[in-house]
Structures are given as structure tokens and as C-alpha cells.
């Protein structure tokens, strides 16, 4: 997206971003999901931008489709628990 990433800081998913502790002299990038979660708490002097991510499968998703198809081929047990 035209951004030169000079430093990479990875955070585990579903963690609160330490917005007030981030260096104001830098531009920070985050996923759309995390941006939506934190957008109301972003300090006005913090340059936090959202990045659109898209997953592309090398085989156009053939392997994952086959895996999912295999999962859905199983029989579904519709009996009540304990029967």
C-alpha cells in the first residue's frame, strides 16, 4: 500500500493496543479489525492507520476447499444427547 515499514512490532491477537505509550514521531499500522476495536481511543496526536489485508492462496484455495469438503462429508448425529 505504498508504506515503507522501517520497524515491525508484533502483538498477539485480541490484545489491547498500548495507544498512549506509542511513539508519536512514528506512523503505526494495524489491521482493520484492531483499528475498529480501538478507533474511539486513539489520541489525536497519534498517527494510527489501518491496513487492508487479503489472503491469497497459491492454489486458488484448492487445498483448503478439499479439506473443508472432507469435513462436511461426515455424518451429522441429530440424536438428542444421551440417546
N, C-alpha and C positions, 0 to 999 in steps of 0.2 A: 504493500500500500504506500510505497514511497518513503518509508521511515527507516533511517539508518539506526539500527539498535546498537548502542555502544556498551550496554551492560544488561545482563539478564538476571532477574531476581525471580525465582520460582517460589510459589506459595502453594500449599496444599489446598485442594478444592474445599469449598464450603467454610473457609476461614474468613474472619473479618479482616479487611484491609486496614493497616495502621495509617489511615489517611493523614492524621495530624502529625505523624512522625516522618512523613516522606519529604525528601529534599525538594524544596520549592524551586531550585535552579534547574531541575530536570523535568522532562516530559515523561509521564508514566502511562503505560499502556495496560489495558485489562480487557478481558473478554466482555462481550455484550451482556452475558448473564451476570457477571460480577458488577459491571457498571450499573445495571438496572437495580441491583441489590443495594448499592452504595450511593447512587446519584444524589440523594437528598442530603447526604452528609459530607459531600465534597467541599472543602474550604474554597472560598472564592479565589485564593491566590495559588491554588494547586492546579497544574495542567495535567488532568487525567483524561485520557482519550480511550474510547472503546475501539476494539479491533474485531472485525468480522472474520470469523474462522469458518473454513469449509473443508470437510473431509472428502478426499478423493481416493477411491480405491484403485489400485494399479490394474486390477482385472475388471473394472467397472462394477464391482460388488458381487461378482460371481461366487466367490468362496463364502462370503457371509450369507448370501441368498441360499446357497446349498445347505449351510449349517442351520439356518432358520427353518428351511423346508424340512430338514430332518427332525427338528424339534417338534414341528407341528404334525408330523406323521403319526406320533404316538396316540394311543387310545386315551380318551378322557374318561375318568371314573366319575360318573354322575350320581353314584350312590350317596346316601346320607352317611356322615361319619358314624362308625360303629356298626355298619351293616355288613 
